[in-house]
Amino acid sequence: MKVKVIPVLEDNYMYLVIEEHTREAVAVDVAVPKRAHPLPGALCTRAWRPNTGSHLDHLHLPNSHPFQLLEIVGREGVSLTTVLTTHHHWDHARGNTELARLLPGLVVLGADERICALTRRLAHGEELRFGAIHVRCLLTPGHTSGHMSYFLWEDECLDPPAVFSGDALSVAGCGSCLETTAQQMYHSLVETLGTLPPETVFCGHEHTLGNLEFAQKVEPCNNHVKAKLSWAKKRDEDDVPTVPSTLGEELLYNPFLRVAEEPVCKFTGKVAPAEVLEVLCRERASFEQAAEPLQPQARALLALQWGLLSMPRPK
């Protein structure tokens, strides 16, 4: 199983998962089918092999070349048959419609009817197969009510399994709880994702540095947080992605998975795990706002920049 890590928009990641024997490919969270990282001269894609955890094929393109998902597919010599969408937000699903137009017969899967160009709605626990690659669909409500994470493993392969967690779980953090209760989000994070094998996590955003800075506020004496923060700062300086992570590591420094730990409970002033999580989400939102005050319509402007919204017609 080969995974292409593709930075898109401001800080999103989409992924291309390749079954190396059949050459079938599955895309995860297609925000934009035609354009990748917006920063001039930035790294466009990285190929990741689970058995080593190493990033290969550091590919750079001329600044004038808008690297396309379909170009990656063509260069890899694979057949893109399916899109797995974690949730309906535009920065994870808006590219589905155009991609489906460009690839007739493309299957677009997810758990929420609001997902663009959805072909079929998935159920929790449902299993899919692409060649030797198995996919278990895990409903993980919290960030949205219809958020689905995808747990992948391959037959007769020494590579560890991997979970594509979208905005349910990120490196040292998680997505904002927007459409469900804290209790539901706790179940998704701790009981669904937190009990998976302690291997690879591919998340939906590059929020690692800010997440770790908040984690340090929650647990200032946690040496795992300190070490990971130092590592993330170096990655940020080098403009290198911090994904993937591993669930085993997340359990050591991600406060949203550590809601039963005494320092985290002390920080929130709560004991019940769901209440701890609720306070953490609220405190994290205040922390982010203090660090970088919200700019009105910033995401809408970004969407316009990437051609995902149309400018209003003059009357």
LOMI-447479 format. One record per residue: residue in three letters; x, y, z of N, C-alpha, C in turn. Coordinates in steps of 0.05 Angstrom, whole numbers, padded with zeros to 5 digits, always signed. Layout:
ALAXYZXYZXYZ/...
//
This chain:
MET+00017-00024+00000+00000+00000+00000+00018+00025+00000/LYS+00014+00041-00020+00029+00065-00023+00010+00089-00020/VAL+00019+00109-00004+00002+00132+00001+00016+00157-00008/LYS+00002+00172-00026+00012+00198-00035-00001+00219-00018/VAL+00016+00234-00004+00007+00256+00013+00007+00282-00003/ILE-00016+00294-00007-00019+00317-00025-00029+00342-00010/PRO-00012+00361-00004-00021+00386+00009-00038+00402-00011/VAL-00061+00412-00001-00078+00429-00017-00089+00452-00001/LEU-00099+00473-00016-00110+00496-00003-00090+00508+00017/GLU-00100+00518+00039-00083+00532+00058-00067+00512+00076/ASP-00082+00492+00086-00068+00473+00104-00081+00445+00104/ASN-00096+00439+00082-00109+00413+00080-00090+00392+00069/TYR-00098+00367+00074-00085+00344+00061-00106+00328+00047/MET-00101+00320+00022-00116+00298+00010-00096+00276+00004/TYR-00106+00252-00001-00089+00229-00003-00097+00212-00027/LEU-00077+00199-00039-00081+00179-00060-00069+00153-00050/VAL-00086+00133-00046-00078+00107-00036-00077+00087-00060/ILE-00054+00075-00063-00049+00058-00087-00045+00029-00079/GLU-00061+00011-00091-00057-00017-00088-00036-00025-00109/GLU-00012-00032-00100+00011-00034-00119+00011-00058-00137/HIS-00007-00078-00132-00008-00101-00149-00028-00097-00171/THR-00052-00088-00164-00073-00084-00184-00071-00056-00197/ARG-00056-00038-00185-00053-00010-00194-00080+00005-00192/GLU-00097-00003-00175-00122+00012-00169-00116+00033-00148/ALA-00128+00056-00151-00123+00078-00132-00149+00089-00120/VAL-00148+00098-00095-00170+00110-00081-00161+00137-00071/ALA-00177+00157-00075-00170+00184-00065-00186+00189-00040/VAL-00174+00203-00021-00187+00210+00004-00189+00241+00006/ASP-00213+00251+00010-00219+00279+00014-00208+00297-00009/VAL-00222+00296-00031-00215+00311-00055-00226+00340-00052/ALA-00209+00358-00042-00217+00386-00040-00217+00399-00067/VAL-00195+00395-00082-00192+00406-00109-00179+00385-00126/PRO-00191+00379-00149-00179+00358-00166-00157+00368-00184/LYS-00154+00394-00186-00135+00404-00206-00111+00418-00194/ARG-00113+00429-00170-00091+00445-00160-00082+00435-00132/ALA-00056+00435-00128-00046+00426-00102-00037+00449-00085/HIS-00014+00447-00073-00004+00467-00054-00001+00494-00066/PRO-00014+00515-00054-00014+00542-00066+00012+00557-00063/LEU+00029+00549-00046+00053+00565-00041+00074+00561-00063/PRO+00085+00583-00074+00105+00580-00095+00128+00564-00087/GLY+00136+00545-00104+00160+00529-00099+00156+00508-00077/ALA+00131+00505-00067+00127+00486-00045+00127+00458-00055/LEU+00133+00440-00036+00132+00411-00042+00104+00403-00050/CYS+00101+00389-00072+00074+00383-00081+00064+00356-00071/THR+00079+00335-00073+00069+00309-00063+00092+00294-00050/ARG+00084+00276-00032+00104+00257-00020+00092+00230-00021/ALA+00108+00210-00027+00099+00183-00026+00108+00170+00000/TRP+00090+00157+00013+00096+00146+00039+00092+00116+00039/ARG+00112+00101+00049+00110+00072+00050+00108+00064+00080/PRO+00086+00051+00088+00081+00045+00116+00103+00029+00129/ASN+00116+00011+00114+00135-00007+00127+00160+00007+00137/THR+00165+00031+00126+00188+00046+00135+00181+00072+00148/GLY+00156+00082+00143+00148+00108+00153+00163+00130+00139/SER+00177+00125+00117+00193+00145+00105+00178+00158+00082/HIS+00186+00183+00077+00174+00198+00054+00194+00195+00031/LEU+00183+00188+00008+00199+00184-00016+00190+00203-00038/ASP+00205+00203-00060+00196+00217-00084+00190+00246-00078/HIS+00208+00261-00068+00203+00289-00062+00201+00304-00088/LEU+00177+00310-00096+00172+00321-00123+00168+00351-00123/HIS+00183+00365-00138+00179+00394-00141+00172+00400-00170/LEU+00156+00420-00174+00148+00428-00201+00153+00458-00205/PRO+00156+00467-00229+00159+00495-00234+00136+00511-00222/ASN+00141+00535-00213+00120+00551-00200+00096+00555-00218/SER+00099+00555-00244+00077+00561-00262+00060+00537-00268/HIS+00068+00513-00258+00054+00488-00265+00034+00482-00243/PRO+00007+00483-00248-00013+00476-00228-00016+00445-00226/PHE-00002+00433-00208-00002+00404-00206-00030+00393-00201/GLN-00037+00373-00215-00064+00362-00213-00065+00334-00202/LEU-00086+00328-00187-00090+00302-00177-00089+00281-00200/LEU-00103+00288-00222-00103+00269-00244-00076+00266-00257/GLU-00059+00286-00255-00032+00283-00265-00016+00263-00248/ILE-00021+00264-00222-00008+00245-00204-00018+00216-00212/VAL-00044+00214-00216-00055+00188-00223-00042+00178-00249/GLY-00040+00196-00269-00028+00188-00294+00001+00181-00292/ARG+00016+00197-00276+00044+00191-00274+00049+00165-00259/GLU+00032+00158-00240+00035+00134-00225+00025+00109-00241/GLY+00011+00114-00263+00001+00092-00279-00020+00076-00265/VAL-00038+00090-00250-00059+00076-00235-00087+00084-00245/SER-00106+00068-00237-00134+00074-00244-00149+00084-00219/LEU-00157+00109-00220-00172+00120-00197-00201+00113-00200/THR-00211+00096-00181-00238+00086-00183-00257+00097-00162/THR-00246+00106-00140-00263+00112-00117-00253+00136-00102/VAL-00271+00152-00091-00265+00173-00072-00277+00166-00045/LEU-00261+00167-00024-00271+00164+00003-00271+00192+00016/THR-00295+00202+00023-00297+00229+00035-00304+00226+00064/THR-00288+00240+00081-00292+00238+00110-00317+00254+00119/HIS-00321+00278+00107-00344+00294+00114-00350+00315+00093/HIS-00372+00329+00096-00383+00345+00074-00371+00373+00071/HIS-00354+00382+00089-00344+00409+00087-00329+00413+00061/TRP-00331+00438+00050-00321+00443+00023-00291+00437+00020/ASP-00276+00442+00041-00247+00437+00039-00239+00408+00040/HIS-00259+00390+00041-00254+00362+00040-00269+00348+00017/ALA-00290+00362+00006-00307+00348-00012-00314+00364-00038/ARG-00306+00389-00039-00315+00406-00061-00304+00396-00089/GLY-00282+00382-00089-00271+00373-00114-00285+00348-00126/ASN-00303+00336-00110-00316+00311-00120-00331+00315-00145/THR-00345+00337-00147-00363+00341-00170-00347+00343-00196/GLU-00326+00359-00197-00310+00361-00221-00295+00335-00227/LEU-00286+00322-00206-00271+00297-00211-00290+00276-00223/ALA-00315+00275-00213-00334+00256-00224-00341+00263-00253/ARG-00341+00288-00259-00346+00296-00287-00323+00287-00305/LEU-00298+00290-00295-00275+00283-00311-00271+00253-00313/LEU-00281+00238-00293-00278+00209-00292-00305+00196-00291/PRO-00319+00192-00313-00345+00179-00312-00344+00151-00299/GLY-00363+00146-00282-00363+00120-00268-00349+00121-00241/LEU-00336+00144-00235-00323+00146-00209-00343+00142-00186/VAL-00335+00127-00166-00352+00122-00143-00344+00141-00120/VAL-00363+00156-00110-00358+00175-00088-00373+00165-00063/LEU-00358+00158-00042-00370+00146-00018-00366+00164+00006/GLY-00385+00162+00025-00383+00177+00050-00408+00170+00066/ALA-00410+00183+00089-00432+00177+00108-00453+00199+00110/ASP-00450+00220+00094-00467+00243+00097-00479+00251+00070/GLU-00505+00254+00069-00518+00261+00043-00510+00288+00033/ARG-00498+00305+00050-00489+00331+00042-00463+00331+00026/ILE-00450+00308+00024-00425+00306+00009-00429+00310-00021/CYS-00413+00326-00033-00416+00332-00062-00413+00306-00078/ALA-00431+00303-00098-00429+00281-00117-00430+00253-00104/LEU-00442+00251-00081-00442+00225-00067-00456+00204-00084/THR-00443+00181-00087-00454+00158-00102-00470+00140-00084/ARG-00458+00134-00060-00471+00116-00041-00464+00124-00013/ARG-00483+00122+00004-00479+00129+00033-00469+00104+00048/LEU-00448+00107+00062-00436+00085+00077-00448+00083+00105/ALA-00446+00059+00117-00455+00054+00144-00431+00047+00162/HIS-00435+00053+00187-00414+00047+00207-00408+00016+00207/GLY-00382+00010+00206-00375-00018+00207-00374-00032+00180/GLU-00383-00018+00159-00383-00030+00132-00354-00034+00123/GLU-00349-00055+00108-00322-00060+00098-00322-00060+00068/LEU-00302-00048+00056-00298-00046+00028-00272-00060+00021/ARG-00268-00065-00005-00243-00078-00013-00234-00067-00040/PHE-00208-00061-00042-00196-00052-00067-00171-00069-00071/GLY-00173-00089-00087-00151-00108-00090-00146-00121-00063/ALA-00121-00120-00054-00114-00132-00028-00119-00113-00005/ILE-00128-00088-00010-00132-00069+00011-00160-00070+00021/HIS-00163-00073+00047-00189-00073+00061-00193-00046+00073/VAL-00218-00037+00073-00226-00012+00085-00249-00017+00105/ARG-00245-00009+00130-00267-00010+00149-00277+00018+00154/CYS-00303+00023+00151-00314+00049+00154-00323+00053+00183/LEU-00312+00074+00195-00317+00080+00223-00331+00107+00226/LEU-00356+00107+00234-00371+00132+00238-00359+00146+00263/THR-00350+00170+00259-00337+00185+00281-00349+00213+00283/PRO-00374+00215+00292-00387+00241+00294-00374+00258+00315/GLY-00375+00284+00311-00363+00303+00329-00359+00329+00315/HIS-00340+00329+00297-00336+00353+00280-00360+00358+00263/THR-00371+00337+00251-00397+00337+00238-00412+00312+00246/SER-00438+00312+00242-00455+00289+00250-00450+00265+00232/GLY-00441+00270+00207-00437+00248+00188-00408+00243+00182/HIS-00390+00248+00200-00362+00244+00195-00354+00214+00196/MET-00340+00206+00175-00332+00178+00173-00301+00177+00171/SER-00289+00160+00187-00260+00155+00185-00257+00128+00171/TYR-00233+00123+00159-00229+00099+00144-00203+00085+00153/PHE-00207+00060+00161-00185+00044+00171-00177+00024+00150/LEU-00152+00025+00141-00143+00009+00118-00121-00010+00126/TRP-00122-00034+00115-00100-00053+00118-00099-00070+00093/GLU-00076-00084+00090-00072-00099+00065-00066-00128+00072/ASP-00077-00146+00056-00073-00175+00059-00044-00182+00055/GLU-00034-00201+00071-00008-00213+00068+00014-00192+00064/CYS+00013-00172+00081+00032-00150+00078+00042-00142+00106/LEU+00068-00137+00108+00080-00130+00134+00075-00101+00141/ASP+00066-00085+00122+00061-00057+00128+00039-00055+00149/PRO+00042-00036+00167+00021-00032+00188-00004-00020+00176/PRO-00027-00023+00189-00052-00010+00179-00050+00020+00183/ALA-00070+00034+00171-00070+00063+00173-00099+00072+00175/VAL-00104+00094+00190-00130+00105+00191-00129+00134+00179/PHE-00149+00140+00162-00152+00166+00151-00174+00180+00166/SER-00167+00198+00183-00185+00208+00204-00198+00235+00197/GLY-00191+00247+00174-00204+00272+00167-00200+00293+00189/ASP-00223+00305+00198-00222+00324+00220-00230+00313+00246/ALA-00234+00287+00248-00241+00274+00273-00217+00274+00292/LEU-00194+00268+00281-00169+00266+00297-00147+00277+00280/SER-00131+00295+00292-00108+00306+00279-00084+00302+00296/VAL-00060+00310+00286-00036+00307+00302-00038+00325+00327/ALA-00039+00313+00350-00041+00327+00376-00067+00343+00380/GLY-00087+00337+00364-00112+00352+00367-00135+00338+00354/CYS-00156+00353+00350-00180+00342+00336-00196+00366+00325/GLY-00215+00360+00308-00232+00381+00297-00251+00393+00317/SER-00261+00417+00312-00280+00429+00330-00306+00412+00331/CYS-00318+00411+00354-00344+00397+00357-00366+00415+00348/LEU-00376+00411+00323-00395+00430+00311-00424+00420+00311/GLU-00428+00394+00308-00455+00384+00303-00465+00363+00322/THR-00449+00355+00342-00457+00334+00360-00451+00342+00389/THR-00457+00324+00407-00451+00330+00435-00422+00321+00442/ALA-00412+00331+00464-00386+00323+00473-00385+00293+00479/GLN-00407+00282+00488-00408+00253+00493-00404+00237+00468/GLN-00417+00246+00446-00413+00232+00421-00385+00235+00410/MET-00373+00259+00414-00346+00263+00405-00326+00246+00421/TYR-00331+00244+00447-00315+00227+00464-00315+00198+00454/HIS-00339+00189+00448-00341+00161+00438-00325+00157+00412/SER-00327+00177+00394-00312+00176+00369-00282+00175+00373/LEU-00272+00193+00390-00243+00196+00394-00232+00173+00410/VAL-00243+00169+00433-00231+00150+00452-00239+00121+00448/GLU-00265+00117+00443-00274+00089+00441-00273+00078+00413/THR-00275+00095+00393-00274+00085+00365-00245+00086+00354/LEU-00234+00111+00352-00207+00114+00341-00186+00106+00361/GLY-00190+00112+00387-00170+00107+00407-00165+00078+00413/THR-00182+00060+00403-00178+00032+00408-00167+00017+00383/LEU-00161+00032+00362-00149+00020+00338-00120+00011+00344/PRO-00109-00005+00327-00080-00012+00330-00063+00013+00330/PRO-00041+00013+00345-00026+00037+00350-00008+00046+00327/GLU-00018+00044+00303-00001+00051+00280-00010+00078+00267/THR-00011+00079+00241-00010+00104+00227-00036+00119+00226/VAL-00034+00146+00229-00057+00164+00227-00051+00185+00206/PHE-00068+00187+00185-00067+00208+00165-00091+00226+00170/CYS-00085+00251+00178-00107+00270+00185-00112+00289+00162/GLY-00131+00307+00166-00140+00325+00144-00127+00352+00143/HIS-00112+00360+00163-00101+00387+00164-00073+00387+00176/GLU-00058+00407+00168-00031+00413+00180-00036+00434+00202/HIS-00045+00424+00226-00050+00441+00249-00032+00433+00272/THR-00011+00418+00266+00005+00405+00287+00018+00425+00306/LEU+00030+00445+00296+00045+00464+00313+00026+00477+00333/GLY+00004+00488+00323-00015+00501+00341-00027+00481+00361/ASN-00033+00456+00352-00044+00436+00370-00024+00430+00392/LEU+00001+00428+00386+00021+00421+00406+00026+00444+00426/GLU+00023+00468+00416+00026+00491+00433+00003+00492+00454/PHE-00021+00484+00445-00043+00482+00464-00039+00458+00482/ALA-00029+00436+00472-00024+00413+00489-00004+00419+00511/GLN+00015+00436+00504+00035+00444+00524+00022+00461+00546/LYS+00003+00477+00539-00012+00493+00558-00028+00474+00577/VAL-00039+00453+00566-00055+00434+00582-00037+00418+00600/GLU-00015+00408+00589+00004+00391+00605+00032+00402+00602/PRO+00039+00423+00617+00065+00436+00614+00088+00418+00623/CYS+00083+00397+00638+00104+00379+00647+00106+00353+00631/ASN+00090+00351+00609+00090+00327+00593+00114+00328+00574/ASN+00134+00311+00578+00158+00311+00562+00153+00302+00534/HIS+00133+00285+00530+00126+00277+00502+00116+00300+00486/VAL+00101+00318+00499+00091+00342+00485+00115+00360+00478/LYS+00133+00364+00497+00156+00381+00492+00173+00371+00468/ALA+00178+00345+00468+00194+00333+00447+00180+00335+00420/LYS+00155+00330+00419+00140+00331+00394+00138+00360+00384/LEU+00135+00379+00402+00134+00407+00394+00160+00416+00382/SER+00182+00408+00394+00208+00415+00383+00212+00403+00355/TRP+00203+00378+00352+00204+00365+00326+00187+00380+00305/ALA+00162+00387+00313+00144+00400+00295+00154+00428+00286/LYS+00167+00442+00304+00178+00468+00297+00199+00465+00276/LYS+00215+00445+00278+00236+00440+00257+00223+00432+00231/ARG+00202+00416+00231+00188+00409+00207+00176+00434+00194/ASP+00165+00451+00211+00152+00476+00201+00173+00494+00188/GLU+00196+00496+00200+00217+00513+00189+00226+00502+00162/ASP+00226+00476+00159+00235+00463+00134+00212+00460+00114/ASP+00188+00470+00121+00164+00467+00104+00159+00438+00096/VAL+00160+00421+00116+00156+00392+00112+00132+00383+00128/PRO+00114+00368+00116+00090+00359+00130+00096+00343+00155/THR+00078+00345+00175+00082+00330+00200+00065+00304+00199/VAL+00051+00299+00178+00037+00274+00175+00054+00253+00161/PRO+00050+00228+00167+00030+00217+00185+00040+00216+00214/SER+00021+00211+00232+00028+00207+00260+00021+00177+00266/THR+00023+00169+00291+00014+00143+00299-00004+00145+00323/LEU-00023+00127+00325-00041+00128+00347-00027+00124+00374/GLY-00006+00107+00373+00009+00102+00397+00022+00128+00408/GLU+00032+00145+00389+00043+00170+00397+00022+00190+00407/GLU-00001+00190+00393-00022+00208+00400-00032+00204+00428/LEU-00032+00179+00437-00041+00174+00464-00021+00185+00485/LEU+00003+00193+00477+00022+00204+00495+00021+00234+00497/TYR+00011+00248+00477+00012+00277+00477-00013+00291+00468/ASN-00032+00277+00457-00057+00290+00448-00077+00292+00471/PRO-00082+00317+00481-00099+00320+00504-00128+00309+00500/PHE-00137+00309+00475-00164+00301+00469-00167+00271+00470/LEU-00145+00256+00470-00145+00227+00475-00137+00221+00504/ARG-00130+00241+00519-00120+00237+00546-00139+00249+00567/VAL-00165+00247+00562-00184+00260+00579-00187+00247+00606/ALA-00176+00223+00609-00177+00209+00635-00152+00214+00651/GLU-00132+00227+00640-00107+00231+00654-00109+00254+00674/GLU-00096+00251+00697-00099+00270+00719-00092+00298+00712/PRO-00069+00303+00697-00063+00331+00691-00083+00344+00673/VAL-00095+00329+00655-00115+00340+00636-00141+00346+00652/CYS-00149+00328+00670-00172+00333+00686-00168+00358+00704/LYS-00144+00360+00715-00138+00383+00732-00140+00409+00716/PHE-00130+00409+00691-00131+00433+00675-00160+00442+00670/THR-00178+00422+00665-00206+00429+00659-00223+00433+00683/GLY-00214+00422+00706-00231+00423+00730-00254+00403+00729/LYS-00253+00384+00712-00274+00364+00709-00262+00336+00712/VAL-00280+00317+00717-00272+00289+00720-00285+00271+00698/ALA-00310+00274+00693-00324+00258+00673-00311+00263+00646/PRO-00303+00242+00632-00288+00246+00606-00302+00264+00586/ALA-00328+00262+00582-00341+00279+00563-00341+00308+00571/GLU-00342+00313+00597-00341+00340+00607-00313+00351+00604/VAL-00293+00335+00609-00265+00343+00605-00261+00351+00576/LEU-00272+00334+00557-00269+00340+00529-00283+00366+00521/GLU-00307+00370+00532-00322+00395+00526-00306+00420+00534/VAL-00294+00419+00558-00278+00442+00567-00253+00445+00550/LEU-00240+00423+00543-00217+00425+00525-00224+00438+00499/CYS-00246+00431+00487-00254+00443+00461-00259+00473+00465/ARG-00271+00481+00487-00277+00509+00491-00250+00524+00496/GLU-00233+00513+00512-00207+00525+00518-00190+00527+00493/ARG-00191+00506+00477-00175+00507+00452-00184+00529+00433/ALA-00211+00532+00431-00222+00554+00414-00212+00581+00424/SER-00212+00585+00450-00203+00611+00461-00173+00614+00456/PHE-00158+00593+00459-00129+00593+00454-00123+00601+00425/GLU-00137+00589+00407-00133+00595+00378-00140+00623+00371/GLN-00162+00633+00383-00171+00660+00377-00151+00681+00388/ALA-00139+00675+00411-00120+00693+00423-00094+00693+00407/ALA-00087+00669+00396-00062+00666+00381-00064+00679+00353/GLU-00088+00677+00341-00092+00687+00314-00121+00695+00311/PRO-00128+00721+00318-00155+00730+00316-00168+00724+00289/LEU-00193+00715+00290-00207+00707+00266-00210+00730+00247/GLN-00203+00726+00222-00207+00746+00202-00234+00741+00188/PRO-00252+00760+00188-00278+00756+00176-00276+00747+00147/GLN-00292+00727+00140-00294+00717+00113-00268+00706+00102/ALA-00249+00699+00120-00223+00689+00110-00226+00664+00094/ARG-00242+00645+00103-00245+00619+00089-00260+00623+00063/ALA-00280+00642+00063-00295+00647+00039-00276+00659+00017/LEU-00258+00677+00026-00239+00689+00008-00221+00668-00004/LEU-00212+00649+00013-00195+00627+00004-00210+00610-00017/ALA-00236+00605-00011-00252+00590-00030-00254+00604-00057/LEU-00257+00630-00056-00258+00645-00081-00232+00643-00096/GLN-00210+00645-00081-00183+00644-00093-00179+00618-00108/TRP-00190+00596-00096-00186+00570-00109-00208+00563-00128/GLY-00226+00582-00133-00247+00577-00153-00268+00558-00144/LEU-00272+00556-00117-00292+00538-00106-00319+00551-00102/LEU-00319+00577-00103-00343+00593-00102-00344+00612-00126/SER-00367+00620-00134-00370+00638-00156-00374+00667-00145/MET-00361+00686-00159-00366+00713-00152-00395+00720-00160/PRO-00409+00737-00143-00436+00745-00150-00437+00760-00176/ARG-00457+00755-00193-00459+00769-00218-00469+00798-00213/PRO-00458+00817-00227-00467+00844-00224-00496+00847-00233/LYS-00511+00863-00218-00539+00867-00225-00542+00889-00246/
//
